[in-house]
Amino acid sequence: MAKGGKGPKGKKITLNVAKNCIKITFDGRKRLDLSKMGITNFPKCILRLTDVDELDLSRNLIRKIPESISKFQNLRWLDLHSNYLDKLPESIGQMTTLLYLNVSNNRLTTNGLPVELNQLKNIRTVNLGLNHLDSVPTTLGALKELHEVGLHDNLLTSIPKSISKLPKLKKLNTKRNPFPKAEESDTFIDTIKRLDNLYLVEEKDLCSNCLRKCQQARDKLNKIKTMATMAPRKAIFSNLVSPNSMAKDSQEDWRIRSTSP
């Protein structure tokens, strides 16, 4: 950085650039995809494209979302993950058509989450993972349509019972939080019915932090597979005339002896 400078500026997003980034999803919805573009400031020009159904501003350098985002009154899907956000605007509560909200991998604190989140009565998926939350916002307990909640990789020491009482909750991720007693957390999570979901993404689309965590999980899985494929131990009691489940090589010999007069 030059002396006295303010650092490199992010990519300038014009209205024409934004229009060219509108895609039609497989189910016919309009998605404005401005992810991975080095954006440092919320591009005000996109407020003229409020008819889109989905907005993706993930994997940028954005530090603040303006109150004017509430102008997206038809938005169903909002992805802001992997930015530098430390709070969300109060007006987000006015976006009552939202079904999906991803603000993971930011710098959000519990105080940075507005109480107006409880107005998102139709929201089904909320991902708050990889932030700095030291408690779960009580507002989540008012969102009766929630199916999935991500709270992983935060600073949580407890989960309020109001979360477990959400009538439609099927998946809750609270991994890698400093709970005082792991067994209590496990017991709580086990009370929630899990969904066997599979999400397929390409490595090039993952942020560096997400990619590192995936690699760690992959290494752990490979280690387990290696242990599972190790040669089985020979039977300790070699004189037994009943088959040993691990001594497959000797089973034919056992059959011969067991049928001998």
PyMOL commands that set and color helices and strands:
alter all, ss='L'
color gray80, all
select helices_A, chain A and resi 15-20+44-48+67-71+90-94+110-112+115-119+138-142+161-164+182-190+203-205+208-228+248-259
alter helices_A, ss='H'
color red, helices_A
select strands_A, chain A and resi 22-24+30-33+54-56+77-79+100-102+125-127+148-150+171-173
alter strands_A, ss='S'
color yellow, strands_A
deselect
rebuild
show_as cartoon
